[in-house]
Amino acid sequence: MKAGRHFLKVASPLAAAAGIAMAVPAPAGAGEAKRKILIVASNAVDAGDVDKTDARNNLWEIAPPYHVFAMNGYEVDFVSPEGGKLPFSRDVDETDPPGMISYTIRFEGFREKADNSLTPDEVDPDRYAAFFIGGGFGPLFDVARDPELLALMGRIYDSGGVAGACGHGPGGLANVELPDGANMVAGKRVTGFPNSSELESRWSRQGSLLPFLVEDALRARGGLFQTKDDLPDKHDIVIDERLVTTMFLPSCAIAAKEMVDILEARPAVPVQGH
């Protein structure tokens, strides 16, 4: 196996996530270190069909990573194509979310940040150590085709940042180009919501409501897409250098923890100009 490219097997994502929820926050470290992570989210509410099928951000794929980042001493900001209040599916008025989600909403400022997402031009990429895209169909409709947001993600990654995504979120990575014009996912092992699941999904009407399929887009950009047949377990985290992805919701918090582990395993990167 090549150095810097590996798979991480997570035997029980839900059990591991429970352990993360009890983690002790890491020290913030030197004041000059980058201690900010950007969550990239969608402003889309529906799929644009007659039935107005839900296409928002999935709260259960965004709040747990937010909690993991916050518990490890990182400040988290949200950015979206239009900025402002973000729409969520599986929100607290629709479901009784797990404790990790309730905790981060009540005690870690999640709602305040998500209700005031930044626009791409308000974000200085040099101040962020990583970015993460959660699921829900939304990112496929706007994040994946917003040139400013794509350029922002490319700059964070190109400067040594860590990129992560879960579920349909990796579809938002497909069009990210680095400043030299190379595609970010080209030649890297990556995963996300697979065709085999999308073509059976009644929520997306077998993918017909979506602008594209996650697996198809990542393959088209040169990503080495990992299917359920390629992995020992469908909930495994796929890590290739500084790119961390996973297929399904139960592993989103673990993907965030792996991002943190990558960040903590290297020397602190100073914020430019500080």
DOPAMI-9604 format. One line per field, with one value per residue (C-alpha): residue number from 1; residue in three letters; x, y, z. Coordinates in Angstrom, 3 decimals, padded with zeros to 6 digits. Each point is the difference from the previous one (the first is absolute). Layout:
N
num: NUM, ...;
residuo: ALA, ...;
X: X, ...;
Y: Y, ...;
Z: Z, ...;
END
This chain:
274
num: 1, 2, 3, 4, 5, 6, 7, 8, 9, 10, 11, 12, 13, 14, 15, 16, 17, 18, 19, 20, 21, 22, 23, 24, 25, 26, 27, 28, 29, 30, 31, 32, 33, 34, 35, 36, 37, 38, 39, 40, 41, 42, 43, 44, 45, 46, 47, 48, 49, 50, 51, 52, 53, 54, 55, 56, 57, 58, 59, 60, 61, 62, 63, 64, 65, 66, 67, 68, 69, 70, 71, 72, 73, 74, 75, 76, 77, 78, 79, 80, 81, 82, 83, 84, 85, 86, 87, 88, 89, 90, 91, 92, 93, 94, 95, 96, 97, 98, 99, 100, 101, 102, 103, 104, 105, 106, 107, 108, 109, 110, 111, 112, 113, 114, 115, 116, 117, 118, 119, 120, 121, 122, 123, 124, 125, 126, 127, 128, 129, 130, 131, 132, 133, 134, 135, 136, 137, 138, 139, 140, 141, 142, 143, 144, 145, 146, 147, 148, 149, 150, 151, 152, 153, 154, 155, 156, 157, 158, 159, 160, 161, 162, 163, 164, 165, 166, 167, 168, 169, 170, 171, 172, 173, 174, 175, 176, 177, 178, 179, 180, 181, 182, 183, 184, 185, 186, 187, 188, 189, 190, 191, 192, 193, 194, 195, 196, 197, 198, 199, 200, 201, 202, 203, 204, 205, 206, 207, 208, 209, 210, 211, 212, 213, 214, 215, 216, 217, 218, 219, 220, 221, 222, 223, 224, 225, 226, 227, 228, 229, 230, 231, 232, 233, 234, 235, 236, 237, 238, 239, 240, 241, 242, 243, 244, 245, 246, 247, 248, 249, 250, 251, 252, 253, 254, 255, 256, 257, 258, 259, 260, 261, 262, 263, 264, 265, 266, 267, 268, 269, 270, 271, 272, 273, 274;
residuo: MET, LYS, ALA, GLY, ARG, HIS, PHE, LEU, LYS, VAL, ALA, SER, PRO, LEU, ALA, ALA, ALA, ALA, GLY, ILE, ALA, MET, ALA, VAL, PRO, ALA, PRO, ALA, GLY, ALA, GLY, GLU, ALA, LYS, ARG, LYS, ILE, LEU, ILE, VAL, ALA, SER, ASN, ALA, VAL, ASP, ALA, GLY, ASP, VAL, ASP, LYS, THR, ASP, ALA, ARG, ASN, ASN, LEU, TRP, GLU, ILE, ALA, PRO, PRO, TYR, HIS, VAL, PHE, ALA, MET, ASN, GLY, TYR, GLU, VAL, ASP, PHE, VAL, SER, PRO, GLU, GLY, GLY, LYS, LEU, PRO, PHE, SER, ARG, ASP, VAL, ASP, GLU, THR, ASP, PRO, PRO, GLY, MET, ILE, SER, TYR, THR, ILE, ARG, PHE, GLU, GLY, PHE, ARG, GLU, LYS, ALA, ASP, ASN, SER, LEU, THR, PRO, ASP, GLU, VAL, ASP, PRO, ASP, ARG, TYR, ALA, ALA, PHE, PHE, ILE, GLY, GLY, GLY, PHE, GLY, PRO, LEU, PHE, ASP, VAL, ALA, ARG, ASP, PRO, GLU, LEU, LEU, ALA, LEU, MET, GLY, ARG, ILE, TYR, ASP, SER, GLY, GLY, VAL, ALA, GLY, ALA, CYS, GLY, HIS, GLY, PRO, GLY, GLY, LEU, ALA, ASN, VAL, GLU, LEU, PRO, ASP, GLY, ALA, ASN, MET, VAL, ALA, GLY, LYS, ARG, VAL, THR, GLY, PHE, PRO, ASN, SER, SER, GLU, LEU, GLU, SER, ARG, TRP, SER, ARG, GLN, GLY, SER, LEU, LEU, PRO, PHE, LEU, VAL, GLU, ASP, ALA, LEU, ARG, ALA, ARG, GLY, GLY, LEU, PHE, GLN, THR, LYS, ASP, ASP, LEU, PRO, ASP, LYS, HIS, ASP, ILE, VAL, ILE, ASP, GLU, ARG, LEU, VAL, THR, THR, MET, PHE, LEU, PRO, SER, CYS, ALA, ILE, ALA, ALA, LYS, GLU, MET, VAL, ASP, ILE, LEU, GLU, ALA, ARG, PRO, ALA, VAL, PRO, VAL, GLN, GLY, HIS;
X: 000.000, 001.386, 001.012, -002.622, -002.773, -001.993, -003.391, -001.129, -002.396, -002.644, -001.708, -002.806, -000.571, -002.862, 001.978, 003.011, -002.149, -001.260, 003.610, 000.695, -002.904, 001.782, 003.368, 001.897, 000.648, 003.546, 001.957, -000.328, 003.782, 002.056, -001.933, 001.567, -001.140, -002.902, -002.864, -002.918, -001.963, -002.500, -003.235, -001.182, -003.787, -002.856, -002.723, -002.225, -003.384, -001.505, 000.946, -001.982, -002.551, -003.776, -000.169, 002.707, 002.007, 002.236, 003.573, 001.279, 003.083, -000.382, 000.364, 001.115, 002.977, 001.105, -000.650, 002.073, 003.116, -000.515, -000.026, 003.179, 001.824, -001.206, 000.890, 003.537, 000.493, -000.805, -002.158, -002.508, -001.505, -002.597, 000.171, -002.632, -000.456, -002.462, 000.862, -002.592, -002.235, 000.528, -002.908, 000.189, -001.883, -000.409, 000.019, -001.036, -003.563, -000.287, 001.841, 001.360, 003.708, 002.727, 001.729, 003.047, -002.189, -002.068, 003.144, 001.699, -003.173, -000.519, 003.528, 002.448, -001.518, -001.013, -003.259, 001.486, 002.693, -002.361, -002.511, 002.730, 002.029, 002.625, 000.129, 003.152, 001.315, -000.155, 002.352, 003.786, 001.197, 003.380, -001.671, -001.453, 001.708, -002.719, -003.464, -002.843, -003.135, -002.875, -002.819, -003.523, -000.661, 000.576, 003.759, -000.568, -002.268, 002.117, 003.299, 001.222, -000.444, 000.845, 003.334, 000.933, -000.674, 001.848, 002.998, -000.072, 000.111, 002.795, 002.109, -000.461, 001.022, 002.885, 001.471, 000.172, -003.542, -002.031, -003.213, -002.831, -003.484, -002.773, -002.945, -000.992, 002.520, 002.879, -001.951, 000.890, 003.680, -000.193, 000.515, 002.615, 003.098, 003.341, 001.592, 002.110, -003.170, 000.317, -003.112, 000.229, -001.331, 001.961, 002.026, -001.255, -002.097, -003.351, -003.508, -003.479, -003.620, 000.407, -001.979, -001.096, -001.877, -001.162, -001.613, -002.084, -000.874, -003.648, 001.001, 001.866, -002.273, 002.904, 002.191, -002.269, -000.565, 003.699, 002.139, 002.587, 000.948, 002.820, 001.880, -000.215, 001.298, 002.948, 001.014, -000.297, 002.473, 002.550, -000.927, 000.681, -003.508, -000.338, -003.291, -001.535, 001.724, 003.394, -000.235, -000.109, -002.941, -002.258, 000.492, 003.789, 001.767, 002.094, 003.117, 002.392, 002.634, -002.052, -003.317, -002.477, -003.328, -002.704, -003.183, -002.668, -001.333, 001.105, 003.668, -000.098, 001.278, 002.800, 001.046, 000.217, 002.129, 002.363, 000.323, 000.925, 002.544, 001.680, 000.131, 001.353, 002.687, 001.918, 001.632, -002.281, -000.346, 000.170, -002.736, 001.417, 000.401, -000.242;
Y: 000.000, 003.411, 002.340, 002.610, -001.986, -002.390, -001.178, 000.288, -002.735, 001.106, -003.084, 001.800, 003.626, 000.559, -001.324, 002.029, 003.102, -000.504, 000.014, 003.191, 001.687, -000.546, 001.255, 002.619, 003.124, 000.280, 003.078, 002.855, 000.076, 002.982, 003.117, 000.062, -003.514, -000.458, -001.125, 000.618, -002.450, 000.939, -001.929, 000.469, -000.181, 000.519, 002.621, -002.331, -000.856, -002.312, -001.895, 002.309, -002.667, 000.368, -001.741, 002.235, -002.997, 000.871, 000.870, 001.703, -000.726, -003.082, 001.190, -003.477, 000.143, 003.505, 000.455, -003.051, 001.136, 003.532, -001.501, -001.999, 003.070, 002.150, -002.640, -000.069, 003.719, 001.243, 003.004, -000.908, 002.312, -000.725, 001.181, -000.360, 001.389, 002.684, 000.235, 000.466, -002.534, -003.585, -002.396, -003.405, -003.247, -002.343, 003.111, 000.014, 000.992, -003.080, -002.625, -000.770, 000.125, -001.950, 001.561, 001.151, 002.152, 001.395, 000.829, 001.947, 001.970, 000.869, 000.600, 000.482, 002.824, -002.148, 001.798, 003.486, -000.888, -001.891, 002.856, 002.407, -001.848, 002.019, 000.647, -001.143, 003.564, 000.392, -002.940, 000.285, -003.504, 000.589, -000.085, -003.514, -003.322, -002.141, -000.094, -002.521, -000.591, -001.961, -001.744, 000.673, 000.567, 003.748, 000.180, -001.668, 002.870, 003.018, -000.735, -002.211, 002.763, 003.178, 001.247, 002.171, -002.765, -002.593, 002.317, 000.593, -003.723, -000.464, 002.662, -001.510, -003.434, 001.299, 001.804, -003.260, -000.118, -003.137, -000.706, -002.207, -000.970, -002.478, -001.504, 002.270, 002.582, -001.473, 001.034, 003.553, -000.923, -001.233, 003.370, 001.371, 001.032, 000.982, 003.301, -001.803, -001.321, -003.599, -001.608, -000.573, -003.569, -001.167, -003.102, -000.215, -002.659, 001.511, -001.131, 001.420, -001.001, -002.774, -000.664, -003.378, 001.766, 003.000, -002.164, -001.651, 003.214, 001.009, 003.387, 001.044, -002.054, -002.225, 003.048, 001.590, 003.130, 000.696, 002.115, -002.809, -003.148, 000.313, -003.079, 000.967, 003.517, -001.112, -002.636, 002.518, 002.298, -002.772, -001.090, -003.649, -000.612, -002.687, -001.920, -002.282, -002.879, 001.663, 000.469, -002.576, 001.914, 002.574, 002.324, 000.107, 003.314, 000.475, 002.091, 001.007, 002.427, 003.035, -001.093, -001.731, -001.350, -002.450, -001.330, 000.189, 002.011, -002.326, 000.704, 003.801, 000.675, -002.517, 001.698, 003.276, -001.632, -001.367, 003.515, 001.262, -002.800, 000.996, 003.626, -000.842, -002.344, 002.798, 003.235, 002.959, 002.135, 003.729, 002.305, 002.274, 003.560, -000.864;
Z: 000.000, -000.934, 002.771, 000.757, -001.662, 002.102, 001.139, 003.578, 001.101, 002.497, 001.361, 001.801, -001.034, 002.435, 002.955, -001.005, -000.369, 003.537, 001.154, -001.893, 001.746, 003.325, -001.240, 001.949, -002.060, -001.233, 001.069, -002.438, -000.506, -001.035, -000.856, -003.454, -000.952, -002.382, 002.226, -002.345, -002.144, -002.671, -000.552, -003.579, -000.310, -002.435, -000.277, -002.050, 001.504, -002.600, -003.154, -002.276, -000.900, 000.092, 003.382, 001.487, 001.200, 002.935, -000.979, 003.145, 002.100, 002.188, 003.597, 001.088, -002.366, 000.989, 003.722, 001.115, -001.921, 001.383, 003.496, -000.644, -001.277, 002.905, 002.601, -001.363, 000.382, -003.500, -000.806, -002.701, -002.600, -002.660, -003.589, -002.722, -003.515, 001.147, 003.697, 002.735, 001.712, -001.118, -000.642, 001.703, -000.391, 002.992, 002.184, 003.630, -000.822, -002.242, 002.050, 003.449, -000.836, 001.812, 002.986, -001.961, -002.240, 002.851, 001.954, -002.769, -000.716, 003.668, 001.193, -002.879, -002.015, -002.965, -000.721, 000.236, -002.523, -002.337, 000.030, -001.105, -002.594, -001.833, -003.724, -001.833, -000.332, 003.799, 000.580, 000.176, -000.959, 001.639, 003.412, -000.345, 000.618, -001.586, -001.527, 000.134, -002.112, 001.518, -001.798, -001.057, -003.701, 000.310, -000.745, -003.381, -001.079, 000.951, 001.773, -002.849, -002.577, 001.898, -001.429, 002.997, 002.491, -002.089, -000.286, 003.750, 000.734, -002.510, 001.685, 003.467, -001.227, -002.107, 003.009, 001.959, 001.345, 000.639, -001.959, 001.227, -001.133, 000.738, -001.908, -002.884, 001.221, -002.051, -003.097, 001.021, -000.299, -003.584, -001.675, 002.397, -001.902, 001.472, -001.012, -002.626, -001.683, 001.222, 001.434, 003.749, -000.087, -003.050, 000.760, 003.598, 001.651, 000.839, 000.827, 000.541, -000.512, -002.597, -003.170, 001.349, 002.815, -002.022, -002.679, 002.727, 001.830, 000.073, 001.458, -003.134, -002.278, -000.917, -000.515, -002.608, 002.138, 000.397, -002.341, 000.010, 001.896, 002.539, -001.159, -003.679, 000.637, 002.113, -002.541, -002.847, 001.790, 000.433, 003.520, 000.862, 001.293, 002.663, -000.138, 002.602, -001.781, 000.425, 003.762, 002.819, 001.475, -001.657, 002.980, -000.357, -000.266, -003.132, 000.564, -002.758, 001.230, 001.139, -001.523, 002.346, -001.291, 000.964, -001.607, 002.648, 002.952, 002.880, -000.775, -000.314, 003.533, -000.465, -003.230, 001.925, 002.698, -002.648, -001.413, 003.461, 000.424, -003.268, 001.123, 003.452, -001.364, -001.708, 001.136, 000.485, -003.126, 000.776, -001.214, -002.667, 001.149, 003.712;
END
